Amino acid sequence: MNIDRAVMAFAGIVVLISLTLSQLHHSAWSWLTVFVGANMLQAAFTGFCPLALILKKMGVQPGAAFQ
């Protein structure tokens, strides 16, 4: 798995968890989904993704988007 796929998988998991928590516990968990979406949007324009940097330092192979 390369960095691009790992970032997308992690974002999807966080979104699903936050939506589940917002339904089961408190609606404020929806803000986590907003944060993930905003981070993905800024990464699309700037190419900067904190998770991609962490994964790169861990030795995950780079992909086309995050090198």
DANOR-V464631 format. One record per pair of residues at least 24 apart in sequence whose ideal C-beta (glycine too) atoms are under 6 Angstrom apart, sorted by sequence separation. I is the first residue (numbers start at 1). J is the second residue. If there is no record, write none. Layout:
<<I J> <I J>>
This chain:
<<11 36> <11 40> <7 51> <7 52> <3 52> <6 55> <3 55> <6 60> <3 60> <2 61> <3 62> <4 63> <3 63> <2 63> <4 65> <3 66>>
